[in-house]
Amino acid sequence: MGTGFDDFTERAHLHYFEGQENLSPTDQKARNNRRFLKKIMEAAGFAPNPTEWWHYSYGDRAWAKSKNQRPLYGGIEPAKK
């Protein structure tokens, strides 16, 4: 996939390999794997995080914003006294 899990460098961005020329065979495979993951996750209704190739959301605020919908769930509200 081009990086390990929880790599927070620019290389971990979802579209890091897009638009680059002369990719190595390993980088081409990572690009193609990321494209495949994105395709199947979006087809299932998930929304990608653009800075983490492994991070997809469903039902939270990030997902709702990308889908122009209301979140299905949110954060925990503090108890009122």
C-alpha positions, 0 to 999 in steps of 0.5 A: 500500500506504500506505507505501513499503518499509522504512517502520517507522512505525506506518502500516506495520503490517499492520492499520493501516487496519483499524477506521478510519473515514472513510478517504480513497480512497487509504487505502481502496485501501491497506487493500484491497491489504493485505487481498488480499496477506494473503489470497493469502500466507496461502493459500500457507502464509506467515505475516505479520509484524504490523508490516510489511505487506510481510514474510511468512515461511515455514519460519522461527521466526516462521512456526513459532510462528504455525502451531504447528509446528517451524521448517523451518530455523533460524539458523546454529550456530557451528562447534564446536572 
